[in-house]
């Protein structure tokens, strides 16, 4: 049976949302590619006509493509609409540091649109922050910080995100 996307539901969502795709020719190892060339994750092929997938972290409104391990591919006839993403943190580089050192916080939803935001190392508020982009922040570990393991928090008008991993202040 040739690979074909029939429909997907919901037809709009945010990163990490689960969507259901129906069609034909789904096999184990089918990849789901969102625009622009971002692979969905946690793909579960339930039957040859149904699979579920989570929307990738960085995605834009556009066509969904499927690709089977044998190279066969299919594209949706309609676009998946990305809704305003929530704020979240995906990675900290490095994962430890000393007072005065800069770290990189990667994620999404950091766009301030001219508004003020905050970065905290546990309960210690960073005062030196470079809001590089919607997906990247550089922050200096504040002088008031004490040694220990803490979560990093970023707050903007989108809400507050907490790092999934702990950061070690040395």
RAUR-V855782 format. One record per backbone hydrogen bond with DSSP energy under -0.5 kcal/mol. CO is the residue of the C=O (numbers start at 0). NH is the residue of the N-H. If there is no record, write none. Layout:
# RAUR-V855782
{{CO/NH} {CO/NH}}
This chain:
# RAUR-V855782
{{3/5} {3/23} {6/21} {8/19} {10/80} {12/82} {13/16} {16/54} {18/52} {19/8} {20/50} {21/5} {21/6} {23/3} {26/29} {30/32} {30/66} {31/33} {31/39} {32/64} {33/37} {34/59} {36/38} {37/33} {40/53} {43/45} {43/51} {46/49} {47/25} {48/22} {49/45} {49/46} {50/20} {51/43} {52/18} {53/40} {54/15} {56/58} {61/79} {63/75} {64/32} {65/73} {66/30} {67/70} {71/67} {73/65} {77/63} {78/80} {79/61} {79/81} {80/12} {80/82} {87/107} {90/105} {92/103} {94/167} {96/169} {97/100} {100/140} {102/138} {103/92} {103/105} {104/136} {105/89} {105/90} {107/87} {111/114} {117/154} {118/125} {119/121} {119/152} {120/122} {120/123} {122/124} {123/120} {126/128} {127/139} {128/130} {129/131} {129/137} {133/109} {134/106} {135/132} {136/104} {137/129} {138/102} {140/99} {141/144} {147/168} {149/166} {150/121} {151/162} {152/119} {153/160} {154/117} {155/158} {158/155} {160/153} {166/149} {166/168} {167/96} {167/169} {168/147}}
